[in-house]
Amino acid sequence: MSNVVSADQIGNYVGKEVGVTDWLEIDQDRINKFADATGDHQYIHIDPERAAQTPFGTTIAHGFLTLSLMSMLSADNGGIKLENAVMGINYGLDKVRFINPVKVDSKIRARFELVSAQEKKPNHYLLKHKVTVEIEGEDKPALIAEWLGMTVIG
């Protein structure tokens, strides 16, 4: 399915899965760079020796790293995109739950379900997607979020 639709068709996709991304490996270099960018150098993220002594058995990605990757993942067959879009604006999150840690060298992908679509003013559409970030080989996802985006069409 193409996830690019016209504004008059958007309602047909509410309540449906509208995209699944490819798998993305989360390596230690990405985790370390996120730690440097945010100043969050907690040992469970950056110290393999100490992290090996935790119940995780290895380093884990920051929850906010996994959350921030939703932007990149959405560009890879993620949520619904409107035809003739001239701008997309991150509008925020209604809910986020971190369910399962992402261990170093794991692969993640995102599933997008369109929850709602509202024209807030002419040519400005507020789209809410339920995003489930899965971990390859794990029963429980890394996170579930309700993500809001404002799309402006021309």
HELIX and SHEET records of a PDB file:
HELIX    1   1 ALA A    7  TYR A   13  5                                   7    
HELIX    2   2 GLN A   28  THR A   38  1                                  11    
HELIX    3   3 TYR A   43  ILE A   46  1                                   4    
HELIX    4   4 PRO A   48  ALA A   51  1                                   4    
HELIX    5   5 GLY A   63  ALA A   75  1                                  13    
SHEET    1   A 2 VAL A   4  VAL A   5  0                                        
SHEET    2   A 2 LYS A  81  LEU A  82  1                                        
SHEET    1   B 3 GLU A  17  VAL A  20  0                                        
SHEET    2   B 3 SER A 106  LYS A 121 -1                                        
SHEET    3   B 3 LEU A  24  ILE A  26 -1                                        
SHEET    1   C 5 GLU A  17  VAL A  20  0                                        
SHEET    2   C 5 SER A 106  LYS A 121 -1                                        
SHEET    3   C 5 HIS A 124  ILE A 135 -1                                        
SHEET    4   C 5 LEU A 143  ILE A 153 -1                                        
SHEET    5   C 5 ALA A  85  PHE A  98 -1                                        
END                                                                             
